[in-house]
Amino acid sequence: MERLRERCYALIESRAEGQPLLNRELYRDERGWVVVQVVNAWQADRAFYELLFHPRLTEAIARLMDTDTVRVWHDQIQFKPPRHGGPTIWHQDFPYWPVLEPADMVSAWIALDDADVENGCMHMVPRSHRWGIYDGGTVGSRPDDWGPAYDPRFVPEGERVEVVPCPVPAGWVMFHHCLTWHGTPPNLSERPRPAIAIHFMPGYTRYVPRAPHVCEEHIHVAPGEILQGDHFPTVWHKGPLQPNFERV
């Protein structure tokens, strides 16, 4: 974990072995609150490439998705600096991936340092992955208390929106479905909150473009075909696979 944490800071500070797909401020506001995002850290650093193939991780994902083949859609480092780490609004992941079908992806969110309520850990709404796609995927956040600013029309009858904080110790992982409502509050603590999310897709995921996506430049299959290729590593096929370090 110490190695991954060090390599995370190297990527953020542009000291990595290679170049990720994106290294940007995902969020910044007039208060100076900021969230740094690095997309496809695995392309830039051997440690994060190796992480994609961790057998305990890939086996868990294969079981959760009930599939014999697992590929990586993309990863992203999400870094909230101390004292002014910005929030991430309430949302679903799948509507932000308008080139994939069906909505069966599962993400592994790995804390590179202790993530708790004080420094902006993940918050989830249980069972929300069963409610379908929220209008546009962006649930939104209330300005006063950061809670989900949802429209009751999108909550099925008999269900309720229950916000559950999900603290994750360093080195531990939390999984969530691509339709789960989730978000993170600001980090106003004296501690940083580095984390990486790896977005996995089952082997039957297809390229179905409906709107542009930053990863689309690396997609080299025709619409309707299975999404695969060098930029979407297969990490599990009826068992764990080994990384090919010639690729990074």
N, C-alpha and C positions, 0 to 999 in steps of 0.2 A: 504493500500500500504506500509506503514511503516513496518508492520509486515512481509510482503513478502520480502521486501528489507533486513530486519534483518536476516530472515531465509535463504535468498540467500547467505549471507556472512557466515552464520553458515555452510552451505553445502560446500562451497568452502574451508573453513578452517577445514573441517572434524569435526565439532561440532554438527552435526545434530542428530536427534533422532534415525535414522537408516542409512542404507547404500544405496546409489543410485546404479544404474547399472554400471555407469562409472563416474569417477571424474578424469579428465586428462587435460593436455595441448593439445588442439586441434591443436594449431599452435605455433611454436617458430622458430625464425631465428637467423642468426649470429648477428643481431643488438640488440637482446634481446627482440624483439617484441613478444608478447604472447597473445593468446586467450585461456581462460579456459572454458571447457565444462563439464557440469554435466548432465548425461542422466538419465531420470526417477527420477527426484527430488521428484515426488509424492510418490514414494515407500519409501522415506527416511524421509519425513516431512509432517505432518498433514496439514499444511497451503497450501502446493502446491497440495495435494490430494483434499482438499476442493475446490481449484480454478478450477479444472477440471469440476466441476459440477455447476459452477456459471450459473444461468438460463439465464441471458442476453447473456452470451458467447455461451452456447450450443444452444440456440434458433437461434442466428445469424448464427452459423455454419450449423445447420439443414436446414435453408433457403438457404444458399449459395450452399449447396450440393444437395438441393432438395431431401431430404431423411427423412424417419420417424424414422431412427435409426442411432445414432452417437456413435462411439467408439473411444477411444484414441489409437493411434499407439504408440507413446511415446512422452515425452517432453524432452526439453534440455535447461538448463541455458547456456547462452552465455555471458561471462563476459570479458570485455576489461578494463584492469587497466589504470589509467591515465598515460599519457606521452609515454607509450610504448605498448599500446594495438594494437595487430596485425590486419591485414586486413583479410577478408574472401573473397576468390576468387569468381568470377562470376560463378554461377552454377544453375542447376535445382535440386530440391529435389528428385523427383521420381527415377531417375537412381541410387541414393544412397540407395534406398530401394528395392533391387532386389529380394524381397520375396512377393511382393504385386501386385495385379491386381484387377481392372483396375486403370488407373492413374486419379483418381477422388478425391484425398485427398486435404484438405485445412488446412493451418496452421494459427494459431493465434499467432502473435508476440506481446508480452506485454512488454512495457517499465517499468522497476522497478525504474528508475530515468529518468529525461529528456534525450531523445536521439535526437541529432541534428547532423548537418554536421560536427561540430568541434570534437565531441567525438565518431563519427563512427556510425551514424544511418544507417538504411537500405536504399539501393538504388534499384530501380526496372526498368524493361523495360516494359512499358505498352503493352498489347496485346500479349506478347511473349508466354503466356500459350496456344495460339491457333496455335503455329508453330510446334507442335510435339516435339519429344525428340531430343535434340541437341546431337551431336556425343559424346557418353559416359556421357553426362550430365554436363561435366565440360566445361564451356565456356572459362574460363581463364581470367586473368587480364594483362593489359599492364604494364610493369615495370616502365614506366616513369610517367604515370598519373593515374594508377590503373583502367582505363576504361576497358570495356569488350574487350578482344582480340578475337573477334569472326571471324569465317570463313564466308564470305558473301554467300557461297553456302547453308548455313543453314537458311538464312533469306528469307522468301517467297517474290516473286516478288510483288512490290507495297508496301511492308512494309519497315520501317526504324527502326534502333536501337536508341531509344531515352532514355537516362538515366535520371531518375527522382528521386531526393532525397526525402525520406519519413520521415521527423522528427516526432517523437511521444512523446508527453508529458508523464510524469510519470503517470501510472495508465490507460493509453489509450491503445487501441489494434489496430493492423493493420492485415488484412487478405491477404493471397496470395495462389494461386493455386500451386499445386506441380510441374507444368511445367513452372512456371514463372521464367524468368531470374532474379536473384537478387544477391547482394553481399554487403559487408560493407567495407568502407575504414578504415585505421588505426585511432586509438584514440591517438592523440598527444596533447590533451588538458590537463588541470589540474584536470579534473573531470572523475570519473569512468563511465563506461557504462554497468550496469547490465540489463539483459533482459531475458525473458523466452519465448521460442517458444513451443507451444503445437500443435502437429501434429494429426489432427483428420481424421478419415476415415468413409465413409458411411457404413451402415450395410451390404451391399452386397460385401464388399471387401473380396477377397479370398487369401489364402496362396498359392502362386505359386513360389516356389524357383527356382532361376536362378543362384544365387551366395550367399555366406554366408553373414549374417548380425548379429550384436551383440545381437539383441533382439531375435534371433532365438532359443536360449536356453529356452525361455519361451513359445514357440509355441508348443501346444500339439494337433494340429489338423492335419489331413492328407493333403497332397498336393491336391489342388483343392477345399478344403472345405472352408467355411466361417471362417475368422479369428476372433476368440473370445476366451474368457477365463479370468481367474482372473487377468492376467497381461495386459489385454486390456479392461479396464473398459467401460461398456456401460453407457454413461452419458445423453443420450436422447433417449426416445422411445415414440413417439407420444406425447411428453411433457417432462418437466424436471424431472430428477430422483435425488434421494438423495444419498449422499455418505454413504458408509458403513465403519464407522471408526474402526471396528474390523479388517480391512485389513491392517491398518497402525499403 
